[in-house]
């Protein structure tokens, strides 16, 4: 970090907050001052360059916003961060003493853009947070981390942001979290900070508390969340922003639990439950193996009769039948759909193997 004022691992939870976009000097300064006064925010954030697909939409105020954030930093002593999407953004942000930059979901999908940013950051000591790509492709996310490491960015200066993924289907969320992908990234990079981004996962205020608590329950290291002095009048993402006061209320509701405790009764109970899970997992995967054996038999039948592997009507009926039981099974429809999609893909692979024998 330019000032080295904050270690990503020094606070838990680490809270980063600020408006989606720096719109005017008054809006930016007032929002950030209120957040600083709350005593619950560790770092300020605001978008000054806003990647937008459609032309002639609000794409941020640019360099002016950095001047406003730099002013707030001088007034409060608080570090701040902005999103960058290319080398010019990086150089400009560094010239204003930025403490952190984050790589947005639209940028993470482009290895060329990520490499350009990594090269521009080479030799600097700012913190770099990497959002998951828009598509549910964990290799793109991991690849962005690798490019930063290869550019000499210290591992302790790199963090991850889980902001959800684009999903074509029904969901309560703007960007369904697909928690299993973030969990896999934590497995691959266990020493890197993982922050939840409930604003972009939810796309609305109503679900922020639920998703923030879920992130805490999964032992995330903190949150990056959007706040605006007048959310309904925000120039971008109005529906997902909250006032500084509402943010403080939300943060006070979230329960951050200990990673571990040295209590024998707790450890014994945990071991018992984990033993039950291990046994159930073994049964589940044995059943899945049996299911794939049946899928291969179906592949033989289709091959003999020269029938295509994919039978859309049949699969749609399976999905509808299983997801309709979500409430009885005490499982979310989103989870059931994710599992079914994985089973379907593996089944197709087994049938395809038979077809090509």
Buried (B, 14 or more C-beta within 10 A) or exposed (E): BBEEBBEBEEBBBBBBBBBBBBBEBEBBBBBBBBBBEBEBBBBBBBBBBBEEEEEEEEBBBEBBBBBBBBBBBEEBEBBBBBBBBBBEBBEBBBEBBBBBBBBBBBBBBBEEBBBBBBBBBEEBEBBBBBBBBBBBBBEBBBBBBEBBBEBEBEEEBBBBBBBBBEBEEEBBBBBBBBBEBBEBBBEEBEEBBBBBBBBBBBBEBEBBBEBBBBBBEBBBBBBBBBBBBBBEEBBBBBBBBBBBEBBBEBBEEBEBEEEEEEEEEEEEEEEEEEEEEEEEEEEEEEEBEEEBEEBBEBBEEBBEEEEEBEEEEEBEEEBEEBBEEBEEEEBEBBBBBBBBEEBBEBBBEBBEEBBEE
